[in-house]
Amino acid sequence: MRKEQILIIGAGGQIGAVLTDALRSIYGPDRVIASDIRPLPDANGPSEVLNALDGEALNALVSKHKINQIYHLAAILSATGEKDPLWAWNINMTSLFNVLEVARSKGLHKVYYPSSIAVFGREANHYDTPQHEVLIPETVYGISKVAGENWANYYFRRYGTDVRSIRYPGIIGYQSMPGGGTTDYAVDIYHYAVRKEAFECFLRADTTLPMLYMPDAIRATIELMEASAEKIMVRTGYNLAGMSFTPAEIAASIQKVYPDFKISYKPDFRQKIADSWPASIDDSLARRHWGWKPEFDLDMMTKDMLKNLVLQYEGSINK
């Protein structure tokens, strides 16, 4: 086991819970501290209640557990953030500054800060969006991520703080329910299919968005963080791609397993957000710099999602 002491902030979220388990399998269960604003009853290891807006509490927690790596996953996502933009901005930015300051002052080894394709807006190239593209986002979530990327780059160049980041596309996983993002339909749709219910999608049938299956997202995150520092040549956020598809295409993939599955479309305010995002991403720098390569395509993901969700629903019925 490697001698790192890791703190995960936002460990109760969609990515956090899966990442916690993955890191514990690498570093050992006692070396990964899971934290969230609420208690984590199923943490399967050491956990703490932490409000990421409380810088003093974060400092105390880092000292208590002798933390030298932080994965800062807590954030208000795109659709939720649009309901109260100033609240979302405050949470996303204040929590990041607290992490960056504790990393700088205590000389932490590494910090992970997730970014998002929400950094792009309608001015960006819609297809094969390049790494170094104009960033004019149209949500407070995207605005905060652009600002966060620049602050991460600033702390690296000014103080030498080793901050690393990925611009996640939509993340799809069976381990938890979605948390208020514009790409959430691509998780919900599988739950409806397994329950044999018709699904009403909040995006148009032809809305193409970049997506990534959870196992690829976790592997990419860990591969980035374990890469030697000289390989990390982008200190804002690396573009990352897995697959791109529309709601109609994911429905067709599900219908290969469940032929009777039905879908309808009723676009809402999230359609405008999705229209401002890329349809596909150029992640050639991540592939070249630290060897990124996705493993799952749409049909592979669909089979795995449906298999695991069936097991989950059967398990909940049998309890």
Number of C-alpha atoms within 10 A of each C-alpha: 10 8 9 15 20 26 27 25 27 24 28 24 19 20 22 23 19 19 23 25 18 18 17 18 12 13 16 17 17 13 22 27 24 28 27 21 16 13 14 18 9 9 17 13 17 13 20 19 16 19 18 25 19 12 19 12 15 20 18 12 18 22 13 9 14 16 21 19 23 25 25 22 23 25 23 23 20 24 20 16 22 19 11 12 15 12 13 21 20 14 18 25 18 16 22 23 17 19 23 23 15 19 25 17 11 14 15 20 17 19 23 22 25 21 25 23 30 30 28 25 24 17 13 20 17 18 12 15 20 17 19 12 13 15 17 17 23 20 21 26 27 24 19 24 28 23 16 22 25 15 19 26 22 16 18 18 12 9 13 12 22 24 28 27 25 24 23 23 27 26 23 27 24 20 16 15 14 20 16 14 17 23 24 18 19 21 18 18 22 24 19 16 23 18 13 13 15 14 19 16 20 19 25 18 18 11 16 20 23 22 27 25 25 22 19 19 26 20 17 21 20 16 14 23 21 11 13 10 13 8 13 19 13 17 20 26 28 28 25 29 27 23 20 21 17 19 23 18 17 19 23 17 18 24 15 13 14 15 11 13 20 17 18 16 14 11 14 12 12 16 15 13 21 21 17 21 26 24 22 24 25 16 20 18 18 24 16 11 16 20 14 20 17 17 14 17 14 18 16 12 20 20 14 14 22 19 13 15 19 16 11 14 13 11 10 9 8 7 5
